[in-house]
């Protein structure tokens, strides 16, 4: 998966290990020390980031998100795909292993 590839619901992305996630007063931040860049996350995006372990598919993460109170009626799969694509575009994900796809 390169930065311009479309992500499928069956992919199992993993956040880069060097990116740090911290809770702050009004949400969460990711700090990318390689780029010296900070990204603000809302609680939903932080939940998604935390789930990007390379074992769960996008669909699995979406199903987990649906179990959170207040998520009823939203298109969680589309939300997860959009969030993961944003992480990908910011260079926050590990490159995928073509042998594992």
C-alpha positions, -999 to +999 in steps of 0.1 A: +000+000+000+016+032-011+005+067-001-018+070-032-034+035-030-070+031-021-075+012+011-099-018+011-121-029+040-101-062+043-067-046+048-050-048+081-030-016+085-006-009+113+005+025+127+042+033+126+058+023+158+077+055+161+045+076+162+035+085+198-001+089+209-009+109+239-042+120+256-045+158+261-073+179+277-094+181+246-087+148+229-056+130+217-025+139+197-001+119+175+035+130+174+056+119+144+092+125+156+106+117+121+087+147+106+084+167+138+046+169+132+017+168+156-018+156+146-049+162+167-074+134+170-109+133+182-118+102+204-131+082+174-099+088+155-079+078+186-099+046+189-092+038+153-055+046+157-053+024+188-068-005+167-043-003+139-022-032+151-018-050+118-041-078+130-075-062+127-090-054+093-107-021+085-140-040+087-131-055+121-123-020+134-156-007+120-176-034+137-159-027+170-167+010+166-203+002+161-205-012+196-197+022+211-228+040+224-236+069+201-223+052+169-257+039+159-268+051+125-235+063+113-216+048+085-187+035+106-170+016+077-168+048+057-156+067+088-129+042+095-118+041+058-116+079+056-096+081+089-072+054+079-067+071+045-059+103+063-033+085+085-019+069+053-017+103+035+002+117+065+027+089+064+017+075+098+012+039+087+037+011+083+042+000+046+021-031+040+038-064+033+027-075-002+032-111+008+006-109+036-022-095+014 
